[in-house]
Amino acid sequence: MMRRKEKSNFLKNIKRTWQYMKSSKWNLFVYASASVLEGVIGIVLPLISAKIILNLTDGLMNQLMLTALAVLLIELFLYILFYFKSSFYQKIYQKTLVDLQMAVARETLKIEVSEMDKVSTGVFIDRLNKDTEEIASMFMEYTFWISQVVSHIGIVFAIFAVNKYLFIYALFTGIVIFIINKKKLDKRSEVRKSLKKIRERKTGLTSELVRGIRDIKVLNAEHSILKQTESSIVRASKEEIKMMNISRVYQYIEENVRAISDFLFIVFGCFLYKEGLLTIPIFVIVYNYQGKVKSLLTGVSKLLEYSKQFIVSSDRIFEIIEDDTFKKEKFGTITRKKLSGHILFDHVSFQYKEDSPILNKMSFEIYPNEKVAFVGKSGVGKTTIFNLITKLYSVTDGCIYLDGHAIEDLTCDTLRNNMSIITQNPYIFNFSIKENLLLAKEDASMEEIRTACKLACIDEYIMSLPDAYDTMVGENGVILSGGQKQRLAIARALLMKTEIILFDEATSALDNETQGEIQNAIANLKGEYTILIVAHRLSTIIDSDKIFVVEGGKVLAQGTHKELLKSCSFYKGLYEKDLQV
């Protein structure tokens, strides 16, 4: 049976899961009622079937035909009942699965990026897909087996009432089979936990294999990635085989025990008949019933198996939905429809790993509608600054203020609706070009879309495609070049019309001509938006209102391009090196 801790966990997870099923409670009620009715008919049917044999032995052909007709009608009714019960099952399963998967998807999007960086994507993919499917189906299976157990209890009392000796025998053999099933359950439960972790690893690797196929080919890394993938698949396969072997061995034992017990039941029945303790009609009835006793205890073991399986799967998805296993983003309650774009870093420190500081008490101020740039060597924290402003990461110490409000006090919509970021490697979704752009603004008109794309210097290319804006771009925009993806990302950001626009090496993958066009587009925004740029090529940001030189986790110097050439030798060295490239 379940231990106290398992029982407590099971009940807690049932309560958690119910909120995703209660919208289907009437369907569930009908399904459960149909299952109980099915069980009741299962009690009556052996009695009628036994009467067929009695009518046959007594030569009562008319009664035999009527009884056979009754059995036929009952069986046809059972088929109809099963048909409609399956329909209700599908409705409940589908609704529960959708609600669970949407809950996991929503909560996954709330997890901090730093948490996502620590684990494989397989952790979330497997839980979103497989664990939710198991919970949706197991809950229904659990309802079915409860109704079966309840209905079979009546059969046990019926056998006890007609012959106590056969009842004791049937109960004993049923308990033996229950013990066999319980042993199988315990062994499978041990393997299932490790199998799920291995499957997560396998899912993550196979996902990487598909998503990273271009780089794999370019690096000629097929052998290496296939070696890792094979190792993961083999490990998962071995665990699955172990599960199947456990089932196979115990199924073999159970079937043999059932066959032997059926034989001994007949022998025992013959003995009781000779001793005058059993009549033939009673023997036929109990013989038809005795399998139900075994099914009762099999049902109990099934309930235990589904309970343990339910605990494992529900624990895994509620780690995402409700628990604090994965740290979630936290936002404040202050709402502002529009931010002016005033940004203040007040002694901000940050580290991705303990004892490895990236920013060290950094302070600077940006005023609304300024165009500012951050320059410095690779790895000094320029991109980190953007990650903190957009709150993809939270500061370790100090505070960031937006329009005078601590960033921690602002709502998610206030932050994300007022700023957009164009990264060096923007993710383009496997949608059409138009659908990718509508992610930024769901109700955007084609005129707005094309205006943004013209400003980003990509409209002409899109219109040259056979399907124009309806062109499917493939996973991560596979049909687009690096520069085209960046321009599409810029168009996506411009479509949002946010007050703050961040360009993180956004022109690094563009050729000189296109880079010039993008620079013109950015120049057109100057004075209307607060623009922050992380620049690899210093020649692209010399017209900035302010340039911050980042070094050692701090702002080493700040000023215009001309001011820094005179006052900061470090900046002058970076600029002169850039001119030589």
N, C-alpha and C positions, 0 to 999 in steps of 0.2 A: 504493500500500500504506500501512499505518498507520505513522506515525512512531514512534520509540522511546518517547517520552513517552506517546503515545496507547496504545501496546501495553502499557506498564507499568500505566497507569491502567485499561485494559480487563481485564487479568489480575487486578488488585487488586479490581475491582468484581465480577468473576465469582466470586472467592473469597468476597466479602462476600455476594453474592446466594445462593450455594450453601447457606448455612445456613438459608435460607427455603425451599429446595427439597429438601433431603436427606431430609425425612420422606416425600417422594414418589419416592424414588430407584428403587424397583422399578417403579412406573408409568412413570417416565422411561426405565428400561432397556427395558421392553417396547415403549414408543413408539419409541425409537431403533432397536431390533431390527427392528420392523415397517417402519420407514423404510428400513433397509438392505435388507431382503427385497424391498420395493417397488422399490428401485433395481436389485437383481439381476434381478428379473423384467423390469424395463425394458431390461436388456441382452439378455435372451433373446427377448423378444417381437418385436423387429424381424427377428431371424433367421427366426422362424417365419412372420412376415408376408411376408417376402421369398419364402419357399418357396411360399406361396399363388400368387404371381405366376408362379413357375417351373412349378408344376404346371399352371396355366392355360395357359401358352404351350406346354407339352409335351403338353397334352390328357389329362393324368392326372387324370380326374375323381374317381375313388375316393379317391386320395391327397389331392386338393384338399379333398374334404368332411371327411376326417379331420383335415387341417391346420386347416381353418376351425373345426371343432369344438374342437380344442385351443386355438385363439386365444380362442374364446368362453369356454371353461372358465377359462382364465387370466385373462381380463378380469373374469369373475364373481368369481373369487377375489380379484382386486385390489379390487373394490368392497366385498367382505366385509372385507378387510384395512383398507381406508380407513375403513369404518364403525367397526370396533373401535379403530382408531388414533385416530379422532376422539373416542371415548369416553375413552380414556386422556388425550388432550390436554385435554379438559374437566376431568378430575379434577386433573391437574397444575396447570392454569391457575388453577382455583378455589382450590386449597389454597395455592398460591404467592401469589396475589393477596390472600387473606385474611390470611396471615401477614405479608406486606409492609405492607398497609394498617394492620393492628393495631400493627405496630412503629412506623410513622410516627405513628399516633394517640397511642400511649403516649409517644413521645419529644417530640411536640408539646406534650403536657401538662406536660412537664418544663422547657420553655423559660421563661426568666424573663419576667415580665410586661413589664419594660422593653424586652426585645427584641421582643415582640409589638407594642408601641406604635410601633415604628419602621417596620414594613412593613405592606403590605396583606394582608388576610385571603386574598386570591387566591393569594398565594405558597404558603400551606399547603394551601388547598383543591385547587389544581391539582396539587400534588405528591402529595397524599394520594389523589386520584382518577386523574388522567390518567397521571402518570408511573409509578405502580405498575402500572396496566393495561398500559402499553407494555412495561415490564420483564417482566411475567408472560408476555405474548404473544411478545415478541421472543426470549426464552430458548427457547421452543418452536420458533419459526421458525428460530432458529439451529441447533437440533438437527436439524431437518428438512433444511436446506440442507447441513449437513455430511455427512449420510448420502447426499444426492443427489450431492454433489461426489465423495465417495469411490466411489460406485457408477459414476459416469460416467467416472472415471479408467480403469476396466476397459475401457470402450467405446473410449477413445482408443487404448489398446494394441491392441485388436482391429482397429481401422481401420489402424493402423500395420502390423499383421501381414499383412493381406490386400492392401493397396496403399499404398505409401509416397507416391506422387504425390498421391493424393486426400487422404491424411492431412495432407500439408503444406498443401494448399489449405484443407481444413476448419479446420486450426489457425490459418492466417493470417486467414481471415474471422472465426473466433471471437475472435481477439485484437483485431481492429478493433471488433467489437461490445463487447468488454470495455472498451476505451478509451472508447467512447461512454458506456457505463454508469458508468465511473469519473468522467468529466467531470460527468455528471448528479449523481452522488453528492456530489462536492465542492461543487457549487453549492447543492444542497439542504441540505447540512450547515451552510453559512454562514447560510442563511435560517432554518433550524430553531431555532438558538440565540436569535436575536432574536424569533422568533415565540413561543417559550415565555414570554419576559419580557412580551411584549405581551398574551398570553393571561392571564397572572397579573393584570395590571392590569384587563383586561376582566372576569375572574371576580370580582375584588374590587368593582368598580363595580356589576356586576349584582346581587351579593349585597347591597350597600348599598341599592340601589334597592328590593329586595324587603323587607329588614328595616326600612328607614327610611320605608316608604310612608306611615305615618300623619303623621310630621313633614313629609314632602315635601308632602303635601296641605295641611296646616295652614299651612305657610310659602308655599304656592303656588309651590313651587320646581320644578314639573314641567319647565318649559322649561330651567332651568339644569342639572338632573341629567340630563335626556335629551340635552342638548347634549354633556355630558361622556361619557355612555354611548355616544352615537352616534360620537363621535370615537374612542373606544377600540375599538368594534366595527368601524368602518371601517378602522382601522389593522391590526387583526388580520385582517380580510377581505383587505386588500391583500397582506399577507404570505402568506396562504394561497393567494391567486390566483397570487402569484409562484412559490410552490412547485408549483402545478398547471401553470403555464406552462412551468416548467423541465422537468417530467415530460412534458408534451405535446410540446414541441419535440424533446426527445431521443428520445422514443418514436417520433415521426414519422421522425426520422433513422434510428433503429435498424430500424424496419420496412422502410424503403426499402432499407437496406443488406442486410437479410436477403433481401428479394425479389430484388435484383440478384445477390447471391451465390448464391442457389438457381439462378437462370437460368444464371449463368456456370459453376456446378458441372456442369450438364447439358451445356453447350457443351464444357467441359473433359473431361467423361467421354466424349463423342462423339469427341473428338480422340484420347484414349488408346485407345479401342476401335479406331479406324481404324489406329492405330500398333501394334496388337497388344499393348498394355500393360494391357489391361483386358478382362475377360469380362463378359457381361451379368449373370450371377448375382452376381458380385462388385459390379458397379455398383449393382444393386438393393439389396444388403445395405448398402453404404456410404452410398447415398442415404438409406436409412432411419435410418442411424446418424449421419450428419453433423450433423443437428440437435442430437444429444446433445452433440457437441463444443461447439457454441455454448451449449447449456444448462449445460455444465460451467463455462465462463467466466462465464456469466450468474450461475451459483450463487456463484462466487467474488466477483463484484461485489456480490451480495446479502449475502454474509457481511460484506463490508466496510461496506456500508450499515447493516446491523443492528448491527455493532460500534460504529460512530460514534453511531448513535441510542441504543444501549445506554449508551454512556459518558455522553452528555448527560443522559439520564433518571436513570441510577443515581447520577451525581454529585449531582443535585438532591435525591434522596431521602436519600442518605447524608450530605448536609449536615445533615439533620435527625436521622437515626438515630445517626450515629457521629461526625461531624466537629464542630469547634468554631466553625463559621460562626455558629450561633445559640447564644448563651450559655445554658447549662442551670443550673437551680437546683442548689445544692450543700447537702447536709445532713450532719450529723455522725453519730456512731455511738451516742450515749447515748440509751437508751430509758427512758422513764418512762410507765407506764400512766396514772397520774393526776398532774396538776400541781395544786398547792394554789392557784396564782394569784398568787404573788409576782412582781412585775415591777419591774425596775430599769433605767432609762436612765442610762448612765454616759458623759457628754460625747459624746453621739451627734450626728454631723453627717451631712447627706444633701443631695444635689442631683440633680435629674433631668437637668439640662444643665450642662455645664462652666461654671464661673464664675457659676452662678446658684444659690447655696445656699438651701435651704428651711429646714433645721434647722441650727443653729450651736451645737455643743457643749451640746446640751440634756441636762439631768439632772433626774430625778424618780424617786420610788419609790411603788409601789402595793402594799398588803398584801392577803393573801388575804381574800376575802369582802367587800372594800370596794366601795362604789359610788362611782365617781369620774366627773367630767365634765371635758371640755376645752372652753374657750370662747375666743373671739377673733374678729377680723375674718376675712373670707373671704380665702383664699390664704396664711394664715400657717403652714400645715402640719399642721392638726388631723387631716385624713384621712391624710396621709402617716405620722403616728404609727401609725395602725392598720395601714397597709400594711407598715410595718416590723415591727410586733409579729407579724403573721401571716406575715411573711417573703415577701410578694409582691414586695418589693424588699429589697435588702441595703444595710446602712448604708455610707456612704462612709468614715466614721471613727467611733471610739468603739466601744461595745459595749452590747448589750441582754442582760440576764440574766433568765431565767425559773427561779424556784425555785433561784437560785444558780448555774445553768448558763448559759454563754454560748449564745445562741440558735443560733450557728453549729455548736455541738457536738451539738445535739439532732437526732434522726431526724425525718423528715417526718411519720410517724404520731404521734409524740409531740406535735408542734406542732399539726397539723391536727385530731387527734382530741380535743384538749383546749381548742379555742377555736372559736367560731363568730362570724360577723359578719353583721349586717343592714345593708345599705347603703341609700343614698337611692334608688337605682334598681336593685333586685335583678333578676337575670336569671331569668325563669321559663321552663322548658323546654317545648317543644311536646309534652308528655305529658299524661296525665290528672292531676287534682289529687292523687290518691292516689300516682301514680308520682313526681310531683315531691317529695312528702313522703318517700317511701321512699328517695330519693337520700341523705337524711340518715341513715337507719337502715333497712337493707335488710330486717331481720327484724321491723320494728315491727308490732305488732298494731293492729287497727282501734281498739281501746280506747285505746291509747297515742296514735294519730294524732288521734283526736277530742279527747282530753284536751289535747294541745298546741294544737289549733285553738281549743278553747274558751278556753284561756288567752290566745290571740292574738286573741280576739274575731272569729273568722271562721267558726266551725262553723255557726252559724245561717244565714249566707248560703249556705254550701256545701250544706247540707241542703235549701235552698229550690230548688236547681237540679234540673231533671228527672232528670239522671243522678248527682246528688249528687257523691260523691268520685270517680266514674268520668268526670266531665265533662272533655273535652279543652279545654285553655285556649288553644291556638293558639301561634304563635311568639312568644316572650317574653311569654306571658300576655296576648295581645291582647284577650281577652274580659273581662279584669279591669281595674278602675280602678287608679290609682296607689296608693291607700290599700289596696285589696284585695291587690295584689301584695306590698306591704310586710308586711301581716299574715300572708300565706302564707309569706313569707320568715322572719318571726319564728317562726311555728309550726314551720317547717323547722329553725330553729336550736334551738328549745326541745326538739324531738324528739331532737336529738343529745345533750342533757344534758351539755354541755361545762362544764368548770370556769370558763372565761373566756368571757364574752359581750360582744361589742362592738356597740354601736348607733351607726352613722354616719349622723346626721340621719334616723334611722329613722322619726320621726313627722312629718317635714316635709310629707308629702303627705296627711296625715290631717285630717279636719275636727275641730272642737273636742271634739265628743262622743266620737268614736272615739279621739282623742288621749288623752282622759281615761281611756278604758278600757285603752288600751295602757300608760299610766302606772301604772294600778292593777296590770296584769299584771307590769310591771317591778318595782313595789314588792313584789309577792308573792315575787319572786326574791331580794330584798335579804337579805343575811346568809347565803345558801346558795351564791351564786356571786360571782366577781369580775366586776363589771359596769363597763364603760367606755362612756361616752357622749360623742359629739360632738354638741353641741346648738346649734341655730339660735335656738330660743326659750329664753331663760334661765329663764323661769318654770317650765319643765318639769324643771329639775335642781336646784332650790333645796334639796331634801332629801338631796342627795348628801353622803356622808361627807367628801368632799374635792373641791374644784374647782381645776383648774389653769388659770391665765390665760396664754394663749400669745400672744407678741408678739415680732417680730424674730427668729424662729427659736429662741427660748428660753422657759423658763417664767418669766414676769414676776412672778407671785405665786401662792400657793396657800393654801387654807384652806377653811373652811365658807362658806356663803353669807353668814351674818351677819358672820363675821370679815372677809371680803373687802369687804363694804360699808363697813366702818370703816377698813380698812387700805389698800385699793387704789382710788384714784380712777378708774383706767382701767376696772376692773370695774364700779364704781358707774355710770359713764357708759354702759356697754354695757347694764346692767340697766334703767336709767331709759329708755333709748332703746327697749328691748324692750317696756316697759310702755305706751309711747305708740302702739305699732303696733296 
